[in-house]
Amino acid sequence: MLKTIFCFSVCLCTITLPSLAQLTPQDLKEIRLIVKEEIETVLDKELTPIKADIVSIKSDIVSLKEGFARLDGRLTGVEKQIAMVANLVYALVALIVIAVGIPQLIITWRSRKDSASEMQIAALIQKQSEMISLLTAEVETLRVKMYRHFND
């Protein structure tokens, strides 16, 4: 058995002696070409799905941009409608203020005018009552004088 292992070892050594030779530049070029071809095939196999994914993502981005543009257009329309409703509300508030305010001003003006008239009437009534009391006093004075005059 030991002989067999020794013979086998010697055979292996004789076979491996040519492998100690150096590589020529032509051999290196061929090795480079083979490695390059292998790398390119591997990269092509791996990059093809990635390229397809990139194309898909680009189309998704384009559709998203279109969606955002439509949404922006809708928002602009909604914004205009909200502005129109706000202006309508302002106009209605102004109309309500005018509808309530003008009659209130008229009522206030009339009440002031009526109160001024009432004050004049009260002043006239007071003057008349003073004149009546003066006239009553004068009539009493005349009555007393007449009573004295007739009794004397």
Backbone as a chain_set.jsonl record, in Angstrom:
{"seq": "MLKTIFCFSVCLCTITLPSLAQLTPQDLKEIRLIVKEEIETVLDKELTPIKADIVSIKSDIVSLKEGFARLDGRLTGVEKQIAMVANLVYALVALIVIAVGIPQLIITWRSRKDSASEMQIAALIQKQSEMISLLTAEVETLRVKMYRHFND", "coords": {"N": [[0.813, -1.168, 0.0], [1.9, 1.191, 0.732], [3.692, 1.459, -1.273], [2.065, 1.947, -3.423], [0.927, 4.389, -2.808], [3.209, 5.935, -2.878], [3.959, 5.692, -5.599], [1.756, 6.81, -6.778], [1.977, 9.456, -5.839], [4.353, 10.253, -7.104], [3.562, 10.177, -9.75], [1.653, 12.174, -9.787], [3.274, 14.353, -9.248], [4.843, 14.438, -11.574], [2.949, 15.065, -13.418], [2.177, 17.586, -12.67], [4.379, 19.178, -13.131], [4.47, 20.576, -15.687], [2.75, 22.647, -15.148], [4.06, 24.617, -13.833], [5.03, 26.396, -15.58], [5.332, 29.678, -17.023], [2.802, 32.21, -17.672], [2.057, 33.497, -20.845], [1.919, 36.752, -22.474], [-0.097, 36.595, -24.402], [-1.66, 34.537, -23.422], [-2.601, 35.758, -21.088], [-4.139, 37.813, -22.236], [-6.138, 36.3, -23.46], [-7.282, 35.134, -21.224], [-8.226, 37.423, -19.97], [-10.119, 38.283, -21.874], [-11.927, 36.15, -21.743], [-12.774, 36.342, -19.06], [-13.861, 38.885, -19.177], [-15.952, 38.502, -21.004], [-17.528, 36.723, -19.542], [-18.172, 38.312, -17.343], [-19.623, 40.305, -18.635], [-21.812, 38.825, -19.599], [-22.931, 37.964, -17.204], [-23.491, 40.445, -16.044], [-25.282, 41.448, -17.939], [-27.384, 39.621, -17.617], [-28.124, 40.214, -14.998], [-28.555, 42.971, -15.086], [-30.588, 43.409, -16.932], [-33.23, 42.877, -15.811], [-33.166, 44.947, -13.947], [-32.949, 47.208, -15.563], [-35.43, 47.04, -16.812], [-37.044, 47.453, -14.6], [-36.338, 50.09, -14.021], [-37.325, 51.404, -16.279], [-40.04, 50.904, -15.886], [-40.43, 52.269, -13.467], [-39.881, 54.866, -14.325], [-42.055, 55.269, -16.066], [-44.103, 55.107, -14.216], [-43.526, 57.374, -12.689], [-43.98, 59.379, -14.575], [-46.74, 59.028, -14.952], [-47.581, 59.666, -12.375], [-46.822, 62.365, -12.294], [-48.576, 63.38, -14.202], [-50.964, 62.83, -12.893], [-50.663, 64.489, -10.632], [-50.668, 66.938, -11.937], [-53.294, 67.001, -12.927], [-54.643, 66.941, -10.498], [-53.729, 69.316, -9.402], [-54.928, 71.087, -11.178], [-57.619, 70.59, -10.549], [-57.611, 71.423, -7.876], [-57.084, 74.115, -8.233], [-59.45, 74.869, -9.49], [-61.263, 74.311, -7.408], [-60.315, 76.088, -5.533], [-60.927, 78.518, -6.762], [-63.714, 78.318, -6.704], [-64.171, 78.324, -3.938], [-63.243, 80.883, -3.321], [-65.146, 82.349, -4.724], [-67.478, 81.65, -3.341], [-66.829, 82.684, -0.835], [-66.725, 85.426, -1.45], [-69.4, 85.763, -2.124], [-70.6, 85.246, 0.333], [-69.556, 87.414, 1.784], [-70.835, 89.477, 0.406], [-73.5, 88.886, 0.998], [-73.478, 89.215, 3.782], [-72.926, 91.942, 3.892], [-75.252, 92.874, 2.656], [-77.176, 92.031, 4.515], [-76.376, 93.549, 6.718], [-76.87, 96.087, 5.705], [-79.633, 95.86, 5.24], [-80.596, 95.562, 7.83], [-79.388, 97.633, 9.181], [-80.068, 100.153, 7.968], [-82.92, 100.476, 8.421], [-82.757, 100.565, 11.241], [-81.269, 102.897, 11.6], [-83.101, 104.731, 10.568], [-85.204, 104.396, 12.384], [-83.927, 105.246, 14.717], [-83.371, 107.909, 14.039], [-86.002, 108.862, 13.738], [-86.958, 108.436, 16.327], [-85.377, 110.172, 17.766], [-86.205, 112.55, 16.606], [-88.916, 112.438, 17.321], [-88.626, 112.453, 20.095], [-87.538, 114.971, 20.398], [-89.712, 116.471, 19.534], [-91.56, 115.678, 21.472], [-90.321, 116.763, 23.701], [-90.575, 119.47, 23.084], [-93.348, 119.646, 23.097], [-93.817, 118.978, 25.781], [-92.574, 121.15, 26.962], [-94.229, 123.181, 26.019], [-96.646, 122.374, 27.192], [-95.962, 122.693, 29.856], [-95.562, 125.463, 29.912], [-98.13, 126.271, 29.268], [-99.499, 125.225, 31.476], [-98.347, 126.775, 33.451], [-99.226, 129.256, 32.597], [-101.962, 128.806, 32.87], [-102.112, 128.438, 35.61], [-101.29, 130.982, 36.381], [-103.312, 132.487, 35.204], [-105.454, 131.375, 36.58], [-104.83, 132.204, 39.16], [-105.029, 134.912, 38.745], [-107.715, 135.107, 38.038], [-108.852, 134.316, 40.452], [-107.938, 136.36, 42.013], [-109.307, 138.457, 40.818], [-111.929, 137.64, 41.344], [-111.985, 137.712, 44.071], [-111.662, 140.43, 44.355], [-113.934, 141.274, 43.079], [-115.886, 140.158, 44.661], [-115.431, 141.479, 46.998], [-115.922, 143.951, 46.135], [-118.619, 143.833, 45.507], [-119.666, 143.181, 47.949], [-119.026, 145.212, 49.577]], "CA": [[0.0, 0.0, 0.0], [2.794, 2.322, 0.778], [4.259, 1.557, -2.597], [1.028, 2.513, -4.275], [0.814, 5.808, -2.469], [4.416, 6.572, -3.381], [3.849, 5.754, -7.069], [0.704, 7.801, -7.078], [2.548, 10.766, -5.555], [5.33, 10.546, -8.142], [2.782, 10.472, -10.969], [1.063, 13.511, -9.628], [4.345, 15.35, -9.359], [5.243, 14.532, -12.973], [1.867, 15.723, -14.156], [2.103, 18.992, -12.27], [5.567, 19.93, -13.546], [4.216, 21.57, -16.743], [1.962, 23.782, -14.653], [4.955, 25.63, -13.297], [5.434, 27.285, -16.662], [4.781, 31.024, -16.904], [1.797, 32.593, -18.656], [2.524, 34.466, -21.831], [0.971, 37.857, -22.602], [-1.234, 36.124, -25.191], [-2.515, 33.784, -22.488], [-3.254, 36.738, -20.21], [-5.178, 38.477, -23.027], [-7.24, 35.36, -23.628], [-7.945, 35.021, -19.917], [-8.958, 38.676, -19.775], [-11.286, 38.253, -22.757], [-12.884, 35.183, -21.203], [-13.351, 36.936, -17.841], [-14.683, 40.024, -19.598], [-17.181, 37.96, -21.587], [-18.322, 36.171, -18.443], [-18.698, 39.442, -16.56], [-20.667, 40.96, -19.441], [-23.028, 37.996, -19.627], [-23.533, 38.024, -15.87], [-24.058, 41.786, -15.873], [-26.477, 41.543, -18.784], [-28.451, 38.854, -16.983], [-28.567, 40.895, -13.782], [-28.969, 44.338, -15.374], [-31.799, 43.448, -17.751], [-34.412, 43.138, -14.972], [-33.029, 46.267, -13.316], [-33.303, 48.183, -16.594], [-36.886, 46.969, -16.976], [-37.612, 48.114, -13.423], [-36.119, 51.535, -14.178], [-38.299, 51.866, -17.28], [-41.342, 50.863, -15.224], [-40.45, 53.364, -12.488], [-39.994, 56.116, -15.081], [-43.44, 55.412, -16.538], [-44.91, 55.413, -13.024], [-43.27, 58.775, -12.337], [-44.697, 60.194, -15.565], [-48.179, 58.981, -14.648], [-47.776, 60.44, -11.144], [-46.752, 63.784, -12.65], [-49.846, 63.713, -14.861], [-51.98, 62.834, -11.833], [-50.487, 65.705, -9.852], [-51.099, 68.069, -12.767], [-54.766, 67.0, -12.906], [-55.047, 67.306, -9.146], [-53.458, 70.749, -9.267], [-55.998, 71.766, -11.915], [-58.842, 70.49, -9.749], [-57.463, 72.279, -6.699], [-57.235, 75.49, -8.687], [-60.893, 75.07, -9.682], [-61.893, 74.352, -6.086], [-59.872, 77.345, -4.919], [-61.737, 79.577, -7.361], [-65.073, 78.182, -6.19], [-64.168, 78.772, -2.539], [-63.133, 82.344, -3.343], [-66.432, 82.874, -5.171], [-68.422, 81.485, -2.228], [-66.443, 83.649, 0.203], [-67.184, 86.744, -1.899], [-70.857, 85.763, -2.025], [-70.909, 85.38, 1.758], [-69.285, 88.81, 2.149], [-71.9, 90.304, -0.164], [-74.721, 88.64, 1.777], [-73.311, 89.866, 5.087], [-73.095, 93.374, 3.666], [-76.67, 93.092, 2.383], [-77.895, 91.903, 5.787], [-76.044, 94.727, 7.528], [-77.601, 97.226, 5.126], [-81.063, 95.645, 5.44], [-80.913, 95.773, 9.236], [-78.822, 98.907, 9.65], [-80.797, 101.333, 7.477], [-84.133, 100.7, 9.228], [-82.369, 100.981, 12.586], [-80.911, 104.329, 11.54], [-84.338, 105.496, 10.383], [-85.914, 104.352, 13.665], [-83.193, 106.11, 15.645], [-83.588, 109.304, 13.632], [-87.388, 109.212, 14.071], [-87.123, 108.519, 17.778], [-84.766, 111.449, 18.197], [-87.103, 113.605, 16.151], [-90.098, 112.352, 18.177], [-88.27, 112.898, 21.453], [-87.409, 116.436, 20.341], [-91.083, 116.982, 19.469], [-92.142, 115.468, 22.792], [-89.734, 117.756, 24.612], [-91.224, 120.749, 22.769], [-94.732, 119.565, 23.59], [-93.748, 119.041, 27.244], [-92.268, 122.536, 27.313], [-95.46, 123.947, 25.766], [-97.623, 122.013, 28.235], [-95.534, 123.336, 31.106], [-95.859, 126.892, 29.774], [-99.583, 126.433, 29.35], [-99.926, 125.02, 32.86], [-97.936, 127.977, 34.193], [-100.155, 130.343, 32.228], [-103.253, 128.494, 33.476], [-102.034, 128.751, 37.046], [-101.277, 132.446, 36.492], [-104.673, 132.96, 34.907], [-106.307, 130.96, 37.698], [-104.528, 133.116, 40.271], [-105.582, 136.224, 38.396], [-109.172, 134.996, 38.144], [-109.146, 134.295, 41.882], [-107.729, 137.732, 42.507], [-110.44, 139.253, 40.325], [-113.117, 137.183, 42.044], [-111.928, 138.282, 45.421], [-111.905, 141.87, 44.222], [-115.337, 141.479, 42.735], [-116.649, 139.801, 45.825], [-115.279, 142.601, 47.924], [-116.562, 145.122, 45.54], [-120.051, 143.678, 45.653], [-119.977, 143.103, 49.362], [-118.763, 146.492, 50.218]], "C": [[0.869, 1.248, 0.0], [3.441, 2.555, -0.575], [3.259, 2.238, -3.532], [0.898, 4.013, -4.02], [2.036, 6.55, -2.992], [4.358, 6.711, -4.891], [2.821, 6.799, -7.48], [1.214, 9.222, -6.868], [3.529, 11.183, -6.624], [4.603, 10.89, -9.43], [2.172, 11.862, -10.896], [2.125, 14.6, -9.783], [4.782, 15.511, -10.8], [4.177, 15.235, -13.799], [1.859, 17.216, -13.859], [3.314, 19.799, -12.687], [5.279, 20.904, -14.679], [3.415, 22.774, -16.246], [2.838, 24.867, -14.051], [5.406, 26.614, -14.366], [4.749, 28.631, -16.498], [3.765, 31.283, -18.001], [2.37, 33.638, -19.597], [1.513, 35.609, -21.898], [-0.253, 37.473, -23.407], [-2.207, 35.354, -24.306], [-3.278, 34.738, -21.577], [-4.378, 37.463, -20.942], [-6.388, 37.573, -23.191], [-8.025, 35.211, -22.316], [-8.793, 36.262, -19.647], [-10.234, 38.696, -20.617], [-12.36, 37.306, -22.213], [-13.574, 35.761, -19.959], [-14.286, 38.087, -18.206], [-16.013, 39.542, -20.181], [-18.097, 37.405, -20.495], [-18.961, 37.282, -17.612], [-19.826, 40.129, -17.324], [-21.944, 40.132, -19.469], [-23.729, 38.02, -18.272], [-24.194, 39.379, -15.651], [-25.307, 41.958, -16.712], [-27.648, 40.81, -18.149], [-29.005, 39.581, -15.759], [-29.104, 42.292, -14.07], [-30.255, 44.421, -16.179], [-33.049, 43.638, -16.888], [-34.364, 44.51, -14.305], [-33.399, 47.362, -14.302], [-34.814, 48.207, -16.816], [-37.583, 47.662, -15.797], [-37.475, 49.628, -13.53], [-37.11, 52.113, -15.172], [-39.694, 51.923, -16.652], [-41.483, 52.016, -14.228], [-40.581, 54.706, -13.192], [-41.42, 56.326, -15.569], [-44.374, 55.707, -15.369], [-44.743, 56.872, -12.615], [-43.994, 59.703, -13.294], [-46.187, 60.205, -15.266], [-48.485, 59.735, -13.367], [-47.739, 61.94, -11.428], [-48.047, 64.224, -13.311], [-50.974, 63.777, -13.834], [-51.89, 64.08, -10.981], [-50.931, 66.928, -10.64], [-52.621, 68.154, -12.786], [-55.276, 67.446, -11.546], [-54.836, 68.792, -8.903], [-54.528, 71.558, -9.993], [-57.302, 71.733, -11.147], [-58.772, 71.41, -8.54], [-57.598, 73.749, -7.067], [-58.711, 75.808, -8.895], [-61.621, 75.174, -8.355], [-61.544, 75.659, -5.38], [-60.687, 78.519, -5.452], [-63.165, 79.53, -6.824], [-65.163, 78.66, -4.742], [-64.073, 80.288, -2.475], [-64.466, 82.966, -3.754], [-67.47, 82.774, -4.043], [-68.109, 82.477, -1.112], [-66.909, 85.05, -0.189], [-68.702, 86.849, -1.804], [-71.289, 85.928, -0.567], [-70.665, 86.809, 2.218], [-70.388, 89.725, 1.637], [-73.199, 90.125, 0.62], [-74.643, 89.282, 3.157], [-73.503, 91.368, 4.937], [-74.565, 93.709, 3.416], [-77.495, 93.005, 3.669], [-77.631, 93.108, 6.676], [-76.808, 95.944, 7.015], [-79.091, 97.082, 5.407], [-81.47, 95.868, 6.888], [-80.481, 97.163, 9.682], [-79.624, 100.123, 9.223], [-82.109, 101.522, 8.246], [-83.81, 101.12, 10.661], [-81.995, 102.457, 12.623], [-82.164, 105.185, 11.401], [-85.119, 105.534, 11.697], [-85.241, 105.268, 14.674], [-83.434, 107.572, 15.315], [-85.0, 109.744, 13.996], [-87.579, 109.334, 15.575], [-86.494, 109.797, 18.321], [-85.664, 112.614, 17.814], [-88.362, 113.621, 17.019], [-89.79, 112.825, 19.582], [-88.08, 114.406, 21.477], [-88.791, 117.067, 20.302], [-91.761, 116.834, 20.821], [-91.601, 116.465, 23.792], [-90.354, 119.125, 24.361], [-92.653, 120.759, 23.296], [-94.753, 119.676, 25.108], [-93.465, 120.467, 27.688], [-93.502, 123.412, 27.113], [-96.508, 123.655, 26.826], [-97.258, 122.678, 29.546], [-95.818, 124.828, 31.057], [-97.355, 127.133, 29.921], [-100.069, 126.24, 30.777], [-99.51, 126.192, 33.732], [-98.893, 129.125, 33.885], [-101.533, 130.103, 32.844], [-103.223, 128.821, 34.959], [-101.98, 130.252, 37.268], [-102.684, 133.013, 36.266], [-105.629, 132.581, 36.036], [-106.088, 131.874, 38.886], [-105.127, 134.487, 39.995], [-107.111, 136.22, 38.498], [-109.576, 134.999, 39.604], [-108.99, 135.697, 42.471], [-108.902, 138.607, 42.08], [-111.731, 138.856, 41.049], [-113.162, 137.766, 43.45], [-112.236, 139.768, 45.346], [-113.378, 142.109, 43.919], [-116.217, 141.154, 43.944], [-116.573, 140.931, 46.855], [-116.04, 143.805, 47.387], [-118.09, 145.026, 45.695], [-120.451, 143.598, 47.109], [-119.708, 144.431, 50.048], [-119.789, 147.427, 49.825]], "O": [[0.568, 2.234, -0.674], [3.704, 3.69, -0.972], [3.66, 3.052, -4.364], [0.773, 4.798, -4.96], [1.917, 7.668, -3.494], [4.686, 7.777, -5.413], [3.025, 7.564, -8.423], [0.898, 10.107, -7.663], [3.547, 12.348, -7.022], [5.005, 11.818, -10.133], [2.195, 12.617, -11.868], [1.874, 15.643, -10.387], [5.071, 16.632, -11.22], [4.488, 15.922, -14.772], [1.556, 18.019, -14.741], [3.274, 21.026, -12.6], [5.817, 22.011, -14.64], [3.42, 23.821, -16.893], [2.344, 25.963, -13.787], [6.106, 27.577, -14.058], [3.683, 28.708, -15.888], [3.82, 30.7, -19.084], [3.082, 34.55, -19.176], [0.382, 35.464, -21.436], [-1.346, 37.97, -23.135], [-3.423, 35.502, -24.426], [-4.467, 34.544, -21.326], [-5.44, 37.708, -20.369], [-7.528, 38.022, -23.075], [-9.255, 35.168, -22.307], [-9.921, 36.169, -19.163], [-11.3, 39.077, -20.132], [-13.549, 37.625, -22.225], [-14.795, 35.682, -19.822], [-15.359, 38.242, -17.624], [-17.068, 40.104, -19.888], [-19.31, 37.608, -20.536], [-20.129, 37.203, -17.232], [-20.852, 40.49, -16.746], [-23.041, 40.682, -19.373], [-24.955, 38.088, -18.195], [-25.311, 39.462, -15.14], [-26.287, 42.547, -16.256], [-28.771, 41.312, -18.14], [-30.211, 39.564, -15.513], [-30.011, 42.758, -13.38], [-30.951, 45.434, -16.104], [-33.869, 44.497, -17.211], [-35.396, 45.155, -14.121], [-34.074, 48.328, -13.944], [-35.405, 49.274, -16.989], [-38.579, 48.362, -15.976], [-38.394, 50.364, -13.168], [-37.673, 53.183, -14.944], [-40.438, 52.88, -16.865], [-42.529, 52.66, -14.158], [-41.303, 55.587, -12.724], [-41.942, 57.438, -15.496], [-45.33, 56.469, -15.513], [-45.714, 57.528, -12.239], [-44.564, 60.708, -12.87], [-46.829, 61.254, -15.317], [-49.529, 60.378, -13.265], [-48.532, 62.699, -10.87], [-48.562, 65.304, -13.025], [-51.829, 64.66, -13.892], [-52.912, 64.673, -10.637], [-51.508, 67.856, -10.072], [-53.184, 69.243, -12.676], [-56.221, 68.228, -11.45], [-55.665, 69.449, -8.274], [-54.984, 72.586, -9.493], [-58.02, 72.732, -11.095], [-59.742, 72.092, -8.21], [-58.157, 74.538, -6.305], [-59.176, 76.885, -8.522], [-62.496, 76.023, -8.187], [-62.386, 76.258, -4.711], [-61.088, 79.403, -4.695], [-63.757, 80.567, -6.524], [-66.127, 79.327, -4.366], [-64.75, 80.915, -1.66], [-64.873, 83.989, -3.203], [-68.246, 83.704, -3.824], [-69.021, 83.047, -0.512], [-67.432, 85.783, 0.65], [-69.232, 87.9, -1.447], [-72.231, 86.664, -0.273], [-71.473, 87.365, 2.962], [-70.827, 90.635, 2.339], [-73.914, 91.094, 0.876], [-75.631, 89.83, 3.646], [-74.167, 91.997, 5.76], [-75.064, 94.718, 3.913], [-78.402, 93.808, 3.885], [-78.546, 93.63, 7.312], [-77.329, 96.735, 7.801], [-79.751, 98.057, 5.769], [-82.584, 96.322, 7.148], [-81.164, 97.793, 10.489], [-79.843, 101.031, 10.025], [-82.389, 102.636, 8.687], [-84.52, 101.946, 11.234], [-82.354, 103.177, 13.555], [-82.28, 106.234, 12.033], [-85.638, 106.582, 12.081], [-85.917, 105.989, 15.407], [-83.674, 108.383, 16.209], [-85.198, 110.85, 14.498], [-88.279, 110.23, 16.045], [-87.031, 110.423, 19.235], [-85.861, 113.546, 18.594], [-88.828, 114.69, 17.411], [-90.597, 113.52, 20.198], [-88.422, 115.057, 22.464], [-89.028, 118.083, 20.956], [-92.456, 117.743, 21.275], [-92.342, 116.961, 24.64], [-90.631, 119.863, 25.307], [-93.111, 121.749, 23.866], [-95.595, 120.376, 25.67], [-94.039, 120.945, 28.667], [-93.79, 124.281, 27.936], [-97.182, 124.565, 27.308], [-98.127, 123.17, 30.266], [-96.266, 125.404, 32.047], [-97.791, 128.063, 30.6], [-100.932, 126.978, 31.251], [-100.235, 126.568, 34.653], [-99.313, 129.864, 34.776], [-102.198, 131.041, 33.284], [-104.164, 129.399, 35.503], [-102.555, 130.754, 38.233], [-103.169, 133.871, 37.004], [-106.505, 133.362, 36.406], [-107.044, 132.278, 39.548], [-105.663, 135.139, 40.892], [-107.721, 137.179, 38.97], [-110.566, 135.638, 39.959], [-109.784, 136.147, 43.297], [-109.424, 139.395, 42.868], [-112.552, 139.729, 41.331], [-114.191, 138.233, 43.939], [-112.979, 140.301, 46.17], [-113.988, 143.039, 44.447], [-117.204, 141.846, 44.191], [-117.569, 141.271, 47.494], [-116.697, 144.548, 48.116], [-118.758, 146.02, 45.98], [-121.583, 143.963, 47.427], [-120.248, 144.642, 51.133], [-119.768, 148.582, 50.25]]}, "num_chains": 1, "name": "protein.A"}
